[in-house]
Amino acid sequence: MALRLLLRVASLAAKFGLTIAVARALGFAAVGEYGLAVAVSVIASKLCGLGFSAELNRQLSGPTSKAAIETARGLRAVYVGFYLISGAGLLAASLGGWSTEYSASVATVGFVLLVAASEHYALEVNTYVFSVHRSRAGSSMLFARTGGWAAIAIVGLLIGLVKDIHTVFVLWIVSNVGVTFWAWMLLSRLASRHGEAAVRDVPLATQLRTTWTAGVHFYIGGVLLAGLQYAERFIATAWLPAAEVGRYVFMWSVANAVQTVAYATVGVIAGPRLARAAGATDVAWRETFRKSLRTTIGVSVTTAAGIACAAPIIFWTTKERTTPAALLTISILLASFMLRSIGDLLWWASVARRARQRIVLGMCVAASVALPISLWLIPGHGVVEVALAHLLGSVTVLVALFWAQRGGVVGEHDNV
């Protein structure tokens, strides 16, 4: 865990530095544009999974990992087709006069779509590496695609080589492509080492259909979960100036370190471990879950406390005044992301226990509560209310996932 924590702290430092560098060199409107790309890429990471990701990663964590690698190979063509069709449709809408947040140009929309597609697949294959229990390699890939390119972008902004947000997007895309090739080199070696040819007896179409049928509920729940992470930001774009949205995005990015650190140090290995424990006894499951929960809470609280203490310095670096409203906003967001960290663990527990129907029902109820609250709170108000909408959304998500994972199954071995 020490290596993962070290790499993640380095990544977060680079991401913080990038947000600050963009704010200082390009302005808060550019921060808002960058935040849009982040939001779209995270939502795309769930939406573009098409119902395969959660179940496929669960299979990769268990005894059928070789067959799952073959299924993942077949999915590459499916994902490329989806990227081309959906991307062409969105670009056509932009050319036809569709108004996007921040009045983004067609070029910006194109870059955001490329970022979203590359981020989705890089995340996908990075998760495969963690699922086959290669945590050291997975952590290195995670650093490369989240922190390494950001450090290069910071240097470019400081010396004047990076003059617009589009160049930042190019660096992001290139890093994702590199990680994708790296991950597949590792997965291919693993599959060939264990007689990968033997799993070809099962038709690819059958593998894909079985995986999709088992995972479509997680897909729907995952899309709703990702949407609730960013819903208040998109709602705010209709009521707040771009610079104000940019300030909120900046504070959101700072507070999001709580969830990011918890995921990188606990979540990336908790998912595979919970999947394995779900096939064992109820006692083994409880021990694994409670250990992960204690570690998640400890990491989240420690990270949040550190950020709260450093908040005045962080604001100073962007030439922003440390106002009571700013401190209140970031405090609310820190509390919200501590809940989201626990929610991530509950999500993996729900997936491991195959609580399919409960995940869908719980997330639908959470969305039906959180979205109206955001629409009621945000219009006519400022960033404090946007942050409060995020916190209330986190509460609904936590309750929904706690209920979902309690209805799952432990102790059944899965040979899919």
Helices and strands as residue ranges (DSSP letters): H 2-26, H 28-47, H 53-60, H 65-95, G 101-103, H 106-131, H 135-143, I 144-148, H 149-159, H 165-193, G 196-201, H 204-236, H 242-255, H 257-262, I 263-267, H 268-277, H 282-317, H 324-352, H 356-377, H 383-405
